[in-house]
Amino acid sequence: MLDLAATIRKSLYSPKVWVKELWLYNYQDFRLIFEQSDILHCFYVSANTQRMIARALVVVVGMLLSLIMVLAINSAVSIWQYKSLEASKLEADKKKQEAFAALAVLADGSLDYKKTASQEELIQVARSYHERLNKMQTLIKFSSHELKLAYGALEQGLKASGIAANSLRKIKISASSPGAAIGGPSEEMNLGNASNQVIQDYKNNLEQLEQLKQIYKYFPTEAPVGRAVTTSKYGVRVHPITHKLTIHEGLDYAPTIDDYAKSVMPGVVESVQYSSSGYGNMVTVLHLNKVRTIYAHLDSINVKRGQSVSQGAILGKVGNTGFSTGKHLHYEISINNIKVNPSIITVMAQNVQ
């Protein structure tokens, strides 16, 4: 049989050599004969039996070593997972505290999440906030619809005043160009991904409405003559002198107490002239956004070309010059040289202002 001491030494120094020798060793039959109490005893172990025992020992030792290695690896993995879980738990606890703090704030400070707030109270706050979010979304949808209706009404007012659709597009572009200085803090509204479309729709409708409101802000809200009577409206009429069917592109005001024509908005006097086409003595004032106002049939004129005038400044005295059957003021409004109905535009501008 193998020398046990030599085998142990080899196994410690070189396990591979030990396994190889133990596995491939040339075993011999082993016989042991001894006498005990005048009786001969014989102990016999064949070479095959020795080989089987040695190889079984190699397999058992290999399995034990493998098991120890697996257990060591499993232990190391378990420790790593435990550390990871601890870190995740700490992170989760941190986020949980942040969430509880946020919920306490949403509760208008009525909860002290570190001391008094229970899990049920915080859940109730979260539910209340969710309900408020849904109500806010509903409100924004309703407001968006109202904005759309308001936009439609203002657009219809511009069209009814005499502005064609293609001209209206140009006027919108002109009105959307940078104008008055505006600004302030910017905090974006955010109701969550599910409500992004609701906010976008509201934003689009609000932008469109503001665009039309900017157009109306450049139109007058006052009449050019105080306490006057409207004697002829805007639109188709039979001309009082030629008796032909014509388009009256303004309003006729007959004065009652006040005899003076006043500028309806701040501007610059663009022209002062006598018109042989029927307007008589007339003044044209250019305002912001290419808005013009015309004051015709004046008896006398108090301003000069290029003069800046304020709202309410006297331009002249109401008279009867040009094609006129009596003392009155012919008044026109145009934008981008497009004549509009002063009655509609003035009333709409008053409501928008």
C-alpha positions in Angstrom: 0.0 0.0 0.0 1.0 3.7 -0.3 3.2 5.2 2.3 0.7 7.3 4.3 3.2 9.9 5.5 4.7 10.4 2.0 1.2 10.6 0.5 0.2 13.3 3.0 3.3 15.3 2.4 2.8 15.2 -1.4 -0.9 16.1 -1.0 0.1 19.2 0.9 2.9 20.3 -1.4 1.2 19.4 -4.7 -2.5 18.2 -4.7 -2.4 17.6 -8.4 0.6 15.2 -8.1 -1.1 13.5 -5.1 -4.3 12.9 -7.0 -2.5 11.7 -10.1 -0.4 9.2 -8.1 -3.3 8.1 -6.0 -5.5 7.5 -9.0 -2.9 5.9 -11.3 -0.8 4.0 -8.6 0.1 0.4 -9.5 -1.5 -1.3 -6.5 -0.4 -4.9 -5.4 -2.4 -7.5 -3.6 -1.9 -7.1 0.1 -1.7 -10.1 2.5 -1.2 -9.9 6.3 -0.7 -13.2 8.2 -0.3 -13.1 11.9 -0.6 -15.5 14.9 -2.8 -14.9 17.9 -3.3 -17.4 20.7 -1.7 -20.1 18.6 -4.1 -19.3 15.8 -3.0 -18.0 12.4 -5.0 -15.1 11.0 -4.9 -13.9 7.4 -6.0 -10.4 6.2 -6.1 -9.9 2.4 -6.9 -6.8 0.3 -6.8 -7.2 -3.4 -5.2 -4.6 -5.7 -8.6 -3.8 -7.3 -10.1 -3.1 -3.9 -7.3 -0.8 -3.0 -7.6 1.0 -6.3 -11.4 1.5 -5.8 -10.9 2.8 -2.2 -8.2 5.2 -3.3 -10.2 6.6 -6.2 -13.3 6.8 -4.0 -11.2 8.8 -1.6 -10.1 11.2 -4.4 -13.7 11.7 -5.5 -15.0 12.3 -2.0 -12.2 14.7 -1.2 -12.9 16.5 -4.6 -16.6 16.7 -3.8 -15.9 18.1 -0.3 -13.5 20.7 -1.7 -16.1 21.6 -4.4 -18.8 21.9 -1.8 -16.6 24.0 0.4 -15.8 26.3 -2.6 -19.5 26.5 -3.5 -20.4 27.4 0.1 -17.7 30.0 0.2 -18.9 31.6 -3.0 -22.5 31.4 -1.9 -21.5 33.0 1.4 -19.7 35.8 -0.4 -22.6 36.4 -2.8 -25.0 36.5 0.2 -22.9 39.0 2.0 -22.7 41.2 -1.2 -26.5 40.9 -1.7 -27.1 41.8 1.9 -24.9 44.9 1.6 -26.7 45.8 -1.6 -30.1 45.4 0.1 -28.9 47.5 3.0 -27.9 50.2 0.6 -31.2 49.9 -1.3 -33.1 50.0 1.9 -31.3 53.2 3.0 -32.0 54.8 -0.4 -35.6 53.7 -0.3 -36.0 55.1 3.3 -34.4 58.4 2.1 -36.8 58.6 -0.8 -39.7 57.6 1.4 -38.9 60.4 3.8 -38.6 62.9 0.9 -42.0 61.7 -0.3 -43.5 62.0 3.1 -42.1 65.5 3.4 -43.6 66.5 0.1 -46.9 65.1 1.1 -46.7 67.0 4.3 -46.1 70.2 2.3 -49.1 69.3 0.1 -51.2 69.1 3.2 -50.4 72.9 3.7 -48.1 72.2 6.6 -50.8 70.6 8.7 -48.8 67.4 9.1 -45.4 66.9 10.8 -44.3 63.8 8.9 -41.4 63.2 11.2 -43.4 63.3 14.4 -47.2 63.1 14.1 -48.1 61.9 10.6 -49.2 58.3 10.3 -49.0 56.2 7.2 -52.8 56.5 6.8 -52.7 60.3 7.1 -50.0 60.5 4.4 -51.9 58.2 2.1 -55.0 60.4 2.6 -53.0 63.4 1.7 -51.7 61.7 -1.4 -55.3 60.8 -2.4 -56.4 64.4 -1.8 -53.6 65.7 -4.0 -54.5 63.2 -6.7 -58.1 64.4 -6.5 -57.0 68.0 -6.7 -54.8 67.1 -9.7 -57.8 65.6 -11.5 -60.0 68.6 -10.7 -57.2 71.0 -11.9 -57.0 69.0 -15.1 -60.8 69.2 -15.6 -60.6 73.0 -14.9 -57.8 73.4 -17.4 -59.9 71.5 -20.0 -62.9 73.7 -19.4 -60.7 76.9 -19.5 -59.1 75.7 -22.7 -62.5 75.2 -24.2 -63.6 78.7 -23.1 -60.4 80.2 -24.6 -61.2 78.5 -27.9 -64.7 79.9 -27.8 -63.4 83.4 -27.0 -60.9 83.1 -29.8 -63.7 82.2 -32.2 -65.8 85.2 -31.1 -62.9 87.7 -31.5 -62.0 86.2 -34.9 -65.6 86.4 -36.0 -65.7 90.0 -34.9 -62.7 90.9 -37.1 -64.2 89.1 -40.1 -67.6 90.8 -39.5 -65.8 94.2 -39.4 -64.7 93.6 -43.0 -61.4 91.8 -42.8 -61.1 88.9 -45.2 -59.5 85.5 -44.1 -56.3 86.0 -46.1 -55.9 89.6 -44.8 -56.6 88.4 -41.3 -53.7 85.9 -41.5 -51.3 88.7 -42.4 -52.6 90.9 -39.6 -52.1 88.1 -37.1 -48.5 87.7 -38.2 -48.0 91.4 -37.8 -49.5 91.4 -34.4 -47.4 88.4 -33.2 -44.1 90.2 -33.9 -42.2 91.5 -30.9 -44.0 94.5 -29.4 -44.4 95.7 -25.8 -41.9 94.6 -23.3 -43.1 91.7 -21.1 -41.5 89.2 -18.8 -41.3 87.9 -15.2 -40.5 84.7 -13.4 -41.2 81.5 -15.3 -42.5 78.4 -13.5 -43.7 75.8 -15.9 -47.0 74.1 -15.1 -46.7 70.3 -15.0 -49.6 68.0 -14.1 -47.8 64.8 -15.1 -47.4 62.9 -18.4 -51.1 62.0 -18.6 -51.9 65.7 -18.6 -49.3 67.0 -20.9 -51.7 67.1 -23.8 -54.2 69.0 -21.8 -51.7 71.7 -20.9 -50.4 71.8 -24.5 -54.0 72.3 -25.8 -54.5 75.1 -23.2 -51.2 76.7 -24.2 -52.1 76.7 -27.9 -55.6 78.1 -27.3 -54.2 80.8 -25.0 -51.5 81.8 -27.5 -54.1 82.1 -30.3 -56.4 84.2 -28.1 -53.6 86.4 -27.0 -52.6 87.0 -30.6 -56.1 88.2 -31.5 -56.3 90.3 -28.3 -53.1 92.0 -29.3 -54.8 93.0 -32.6 -57.7 94.5 -30.7 -55.4 96.4 -28.3 -54.4 98.6 -31.3 -58.0 99.5 -32.1 -59.8 102.5 -30.5 -62.3 102.1 -27.7 -63.7 105.7 -27.9 -65.8 107.6 -30.4 -64.2 110.7 -32.1 -67.1 113.0 -31.1 -68.7 113.1 -27.7 -72.4 112.6 -27.4 -72.9 112.5 -31.1 -75.7 110.8 -33.1 -74.8 108.2 -35.7 -76.6 109.2 -38.9 -75.1 106.7 -41.3 -73.6 103.3 -40.5 -70.9 101.2 -42.2 -71.9 99.1 -45.2 -74.0 99.3 -48.3 -76.3 102.4 -48.7 -77.9 104.7 -51.2 -75.6 107.8 -51.4 -77.5 110.8 -50.2 -76.2 113.1 -53.0 -75.7 110.8 -56.1 -78.5 108.4 -55.1 -76.4 105.5 -56.3 -75.8 102.2 -54.4 -72.5 102.6 -52.7 -70.4 101.2 -49.9 -70.1 103.5 -46.9 -66.7 102.6 -45.4 -67.1 104.5 -42.1 -69.6 106.0 -39.7 -71.2 109.5 -39.8 -71.5 111.4 -36.5 -73.8 114.4 -36.2 -72.7 116.4 -33.1 -75.1 117.5 -30.4 -73.1 119.3 -27.8 -69.5 118.7 -28.8 -68.5 120.2 -32.2 -64.9 118.9 -32.2 -63.3 115.8 -33.8 -60.8 114.2 -31.4 -58.1 111.6 -32.0 -59.3 108.3 -30.7 -55.8 107.0 -29.9 -52.2 108.4 -29.7 -50.5 108.7 -33.1 -48.9 110.9 -35.7 -50.8 113.0 -38.2 -50.0 111.4 -41.5 -51.8 113.8 -43.8 -53.9 117.0 -43.7 -55.7 117.8 -47.0 -58.8 118.8 -48.9 -60.1 115.8 -50.8 -62.0 116.4 -54.0 -63.3 112.9 -54.0 -66.0 113.8 -51.4 -64.2 113.8 -48.1 -63.7 117.6 -48.0 -61.3 118.8 -45.3 -59.8 115.6 -43.8 -57.1 114.5 -41.4 -55.5 111.0 -41.4 -53.7 109.8 -38.2 -51.3 106.8 -38.2 -51.3 104.7 -35.0 -49.4 101.7 -33.9 -49.6 98.4 -35.8 -50.5 100.2 -39.1 -53.9 101.3 -37.8 -55.2 104.5 -39.4 -58.1 106.7 -38.6 -59.7 109.3 -41.0 -61.7 112.3 -39.9 -63.5 114.0 -42.9 -65.9 116.9 -43.7 -64.1 119.1 -41.2 -64.9 122.8 -41.1 -61.4 123.7 -39.8 -58.2 121.7 -38.9 -56.2 122.3 -35.8 -53.1 120.0 -36.5 -50.3 119.8 -39.0 -48.7 116.9 -40.9 -46.1 115.0 -38.9 -47.5 116.3 -35.5 -47.8 113.8 -32.7 -51.2 113.7 -31.1 -52.4 112.1 -27.9 -55.7 110.4 -27.3 -58.4 113.0 -27.1 -56.4 115.7 -28.9 -58.6 118.1 -31.0 -57.9 117.6 -34.7 -60.5 120.0 -36.0 -64.1 121.3 -35.9 -66.9 119.2 -37.4 -68.2 120.8 -40.6 -70.0 120.3 -43.9 -67.2 120.3 -46.5 -67.1 117.8 -49.5 -70.0 115.6 -50.4 -72.2 116.3 -47.4 -75.8 117.1 -46.8 -75.2 118.7 -43.4 -72.8 119.2 -40.5 -71.3 115.9 -39.5 -68.0 113.9 -39.1 -67.2 111.0 -41.4 -65.0 108.6 -39.5 -63.0 105.6 -40.8 -60.7 102.9 -39.3 -58.3 100.8 -41.3 -55.6 98.3 -40.5 -53.0 97.5 -43.2 -55.1 99.7 -45.5 -58.1 97.4 -44.9 -61.2 99.4 -44.0 -63.1 97.9 -41.0 -66.4 98.6 -39.4 -65.9 101.1 -36.6 -69.0 100.1 -34.8 -68.0 96.4 -34.4 -64.3 97.1 -33.9 -64.8 99.7 -31.2 -67.3 97.6 -29.2 -65.1 94.5 -29.5 -62.0 96.5 -28.5 -63.8 97.8 -25.4 -64.6 94.2 -24.3 -61.1 93.0 -24.9 -59.5 95.9 -23.1 
